[in-house]
Amino acid sequence: MKTEITRPEAGVNYAVITPQNADQALNSVDKQDVIAAFREHGAILFRGFPLDHESFHALAAAYCSNFIVNRARGRENVSPDRRIQTVNLGHEAFPLHPEMSSMPTRPDIAWFACKSPPLVGGETLLCDGIAVVAGLSEQTRELLLERSFRYRTRMTPEDCELWLGSKHPEATALAGLDEHCPLDITIEDGVFYSTYTTPALHKPMFSDQYAFGSFLLFARNMQGWKDFPTFEDGSEVPAAVCDELKQVSDTLSVAHQWQAGDVLMVDNTRFLHGRNFVLNSKQRVIWTQFGYAAFIPGLDTLLATQPWRRTTPKH
């Protein structure tokens, strides 16, 4: 069904789609129109459509080849398959970050749906990572273009099962590691560790411009971590670089004030998201699901080399 799509206006960094009538279903909007707007703008707000978890899933399934479950604490499952969850139910303000950006299995699209909006606070923050790079000083931009971020973690039993085929693998499992595995996996004192290295600035799936989008700001400003991520050589990312990234991204952030039924479709390879302090977490009911785009260029090759796009990882 053809529906008018409003381009981002002053103070907003997402396109807006509204229904032709109050009964129009979420997944009835012309698919090619949605894809075109998403490729151009990187974020779309669906506003005014009827919403339940079935319609939310149907919308996401129309654009995703597969989904990934976020194992982070503080969420509740909405659907039996855990595909739809709540966002973190705490009160804290969250620094900007792309979803699961410290993992090679990072999803392409982050979906958010508002079942019940907060009266005060709790806005979701959206920031275009391409705009962040454009706003950096030349010195910082050139530094980040030359560097990569390294995420080193102790593997959980679930990680071992995903990458090594068993929750409690033997050392010999490393010999059978898939050639497409994006991790460097090592054993130290009988413990498995994974290292994931990725460019500090990257090109999103639908742009030739560089974007910033990593776990760095969340790690520094929420967790207080200075060693996750590091640069590729293990050195600490300078505080001045983190401060500049935060200053620029804060300036560019848009605080989305939720209305009941709102759905956000966000390019997780281009945008960062966060949230303002939640005054009443019981009042604020936001659902999420995270998926891999079915309309990404080179999908056949990606499906062959990135098996998590077709077999749901236990993350």
Summary of the structure (lengths in Angstrom):
residues: 315
radius of gyration: 19.5
end to end distance: 35.6
largest distance: 62.9
contacts: 985
relative contact order: 0.25
helix: 27%
strand: 27%
